[in-house]
Amino acid sequence: MSMRIHNDGIAPATAPPAAPAESVAQPGSPALSPTASNGSDQVHISSLSGNISAATGALAEQQAARVSNLAVIYSRGKYEADSMQVSRALVSRAMAGNSPEEDS
């Protein structure tokens, strides 16, 4: 089987002219206005990545505080693990095929 492509009369694609450096949005600067109608494509990056970063940082702080609190309780000899809860978690992970190393 052979295939022929005829592109007679089709104009070759040309790249749009490059934008001047001063019109390119820099990190930390506001995005280009959506009302600009210069015929070029535009990209708008939301603050989602900043929100994710802040949430991740807050979670890390909470986890660090929890670990510190548990370390103090353990060092005083007052930490008591719930053996039933620990055994259920171990069996559940084994049944699901997860190992403790996969959780980290």
C-alpha positions as CSV (number, residue, x, y, z in Angstrom):
1,M,0.0,0.0,0.0
2,S,1.4,3.4,-0.9
3,M,0.2,6.8,0.1
4,R,0.8,10.1,-1.6
5,I,0.3,13.5,-0.1
6,H,-0.3,16.4,-2.5
7,N,0.3,19.8,-0.9
8,D,0.0,22.0,-3.9
9,G,-1.4,25.3,-3.1
10,I,-0.9,25.0,0.7
11,A,1.1,27.9,2.1
12,P,3.9,26.8,4.4
13,A,3.4,27.5,8.1
14,T,5.4,30.5,9.5
15,A,6.2,31.2,13.1
16,P,4.7,34.4,14.5
17,P,7.3,37.1,15.2
18,A,8.9,36.9,18.7
19,A,7.5,39.2,21.4
20,P,9.9,41.9,22.7
21,A,11.5,40.9,26.0
22,E,9.9,43.7,27.9
23,S,6.4,42.4,27.0
24,V,7.0,38.9,28.5
25,A,5.6,38.5,32.0
26,Q,8.3,37.9,34.6
27,P,8.0,35.6,37.6
28,G,6.2,37.5,40.4
29,S,4.7,40.0,38.0
30,P,1.0,40.2,37.1
31,A,0.0,38.1,34.1
32,L,-0.7,39.8,30.8
33,S,-4.1,41.4,30.5
34,P,-6.7,39.1,29.1
35,T,-8.2,42.0,27.2
36,A,-5.1,42.5,25.0
37,S,-6.0,41.8,21.5
38,N,-2.7,41.7,19.6
39,G,-3.6,38.3,18.0
40,S,-1.1,36.3,20.0
41,D,-1.6,33.4,22.4
42,Q,-1.4,34.1,26.1
43,V,-0.9,32.0,29.2
44,H,-2.3,32.8,32.6
45,I,-0.9,31.0,35.6
46,S,-3.2,31.1,38.6
47,S,-2.1,31.2,42.2
48,L,-2.9,27.5,42.6
49,S,0.8,26.5,42.8
50,G,1.3,29.0,45.5
51,N,-1.7,27.7,47.4
52,I,-0.5,24.1,47.1
53,S,3.0,25.1,48.3
54,A,1.5,26.9,51.3
55,A,-0.7,24.0,52.2
56,T,2.2,21.6,51.9
57,G,4.3,23.8,54.2
58,A,1.5,24.0,56.7
59,L,1.0,20.2,56.7
60,A,4.8,19.7,57.2
61,E,4.7,22.0,60.2
62,Q,1.8,20.2,61.7
63,Q,3.5,16.8,61.2
64,A,6.8,18.1,62.7
65,A,4.8,19.5,65.8
66,R,3.1,16.1,66.2
67,V,6.4,14.2,66.0
68,S,8.0,16.6,68.5
69,N,5.0,16.1,70.9
70,L,5.2,12.3,70.6
71,A,9.0,12.5,71.2
72,V,8.5,14.4,74.4
73,I,5.8,11.9,75.6
74,Y,8.0,8.9,74.7
75,S,11.1,10.4,76.4
76,R,9.0,10.8,79.6
77,G,8.0,7.1,79.4
78,K,4.3,8.0,79.1
79,Y,3.7,6.9,75.5
80,E,1.3,4.0,75.2
81,A,0.5,2.5,71.9
82,D,-2.9,0.9,71.3
83,S,-1.8,-2.6,70.5
84,M,-5.2,-3.5,68.9
85,Q,-5.0,-0.4,66.6
86,V,-1.4,-1.3,65.6
87,S,-2.2,-4.9,64.9
88,R,-5.2,-3.9,62.7
89,A,-3.1,-1.5,60.8
90,L,-0.4,-4.1,60.2
91,V,-2.9,-6.7,59.0
92,S,-4.7,-4.2,56.8
93,R,-1.5,-3.2,55.1
94,A,-0.4,-6.8,54.6
95,M,-3.8,-7.7,53.1
96,A,-3.6,-4.7,50.8
97,G,-0.1,-5.6,49.7
98,N,1.4,-2.4,51.1
99,S,4.6,-2.4,53.2
100,P,5.5,0.2,55.8
101,E,8.3,1.4,53.5
102,E,5.8,2.4,50.8
103,D,4.0,4.9,53.2
104,S,7.1,7.1,53.5
